[in-house]
Amino acid sequence: MLNFVAQMQTQIIIFISGAGSNAREIIRYFNENEAINVCGVVSSKENETMASFCEERQVPFANLEGQDFSAYLKFCLEQNAQWVILAGFLKKIPSELLEAFPNRIINIHPALLPNYGGAGMYGKKVHAAVAEAQENFSGITIHLVNEEFDKGKMLFQHAVRLPEKASPEQIENAVRALELAHFAPDLETYLSSN
């Protein structure tokens, strides 16, 4: 019965480079979900906390620090992944992975694209740029991945009003709250219709 259920579920694998807060929330959200299953987590850096979390949840985990993308693809195929979810993953996705998962790689960006995207715009750098521009709003953009940084088709956006002269830390906290609230439900909405 379990194998039949697994075959019926959409299998997603999560790529991370940081602490993995979004990945943990996605795993919690899809725990015992009948339609979508997290079949693995790949980290581009050593992450003992995430490794332990995955072990507790019986989710395969791979630390691929220093490995090239053939190792990422091999792990994805071993786990029978159908979709790749980038949750704070900082490496540029190469053509071999884009070809293996055409229109099936989804990223979350910590700003309202098309603003504050592109090469080198990630994490705290994005929030610092938003703060410097004294924007009234920031937010998250969930989008498909293509050959260019942050240029894939936009799927969802969520915005938050910022306090006047918000610091990068205030912006980061506001955006993180949006990520944790919306990323997993938006994935469910999109994957359920594709």
Steps between C-alpha positions, in 0.01 A plus 500: 500500500778743590671450164174564317449825695858608426445436129186714505666791682685786334863466613687823581863546598626812677837670436642724774819697565415663834346400831198336337209673679284493186591137433401399855166680462434331164580157649269567796225630270504195270540245780240229431364692198331255267584690181851643553805345665843646580728225368830662596704804601831601343731751666789674327664545843544286808187532714485272805173657625325430171651153477361416848159649417481290182608186684222550757247548218642210293576732208817411304766771542818561299782742577649565157748769599777518241316268259410593144143492373525144371484395869186710548335346196600148608343554846182643344465198273572255785215658699265497197451877532255659259546862612796692645425771756768760567464627857792733557722322249776732377656317206396570141307206359685358196341393172535127583262541795264732307481236226436220751220701666351723227272762659518292818747703707347759733685771691404748769655848485495734803375808310230605258648414161587634250657743750801393709572183305784370287853376556634574848160605636423256779433498874617802697623676184141522375369640829784754518415623148129527587587694818735734313227577245258570791231287338152503653450130421701185463398139477561166335481372146456131422603426143608234255875479435656549158851573369508851650500595868147595616357527147272195493121523482352650818252274677416688822588825676422613853577849626537656843492870588825609660539747786647837406880483462494124565839342572622200299435285811140621528446429132658155530271412792189620315595311184592184694152499655349509149725216386400274788131587461466467123769289332365153588129582437590665168701192400198285582272721290734502200607134510141383543403669174804385295 
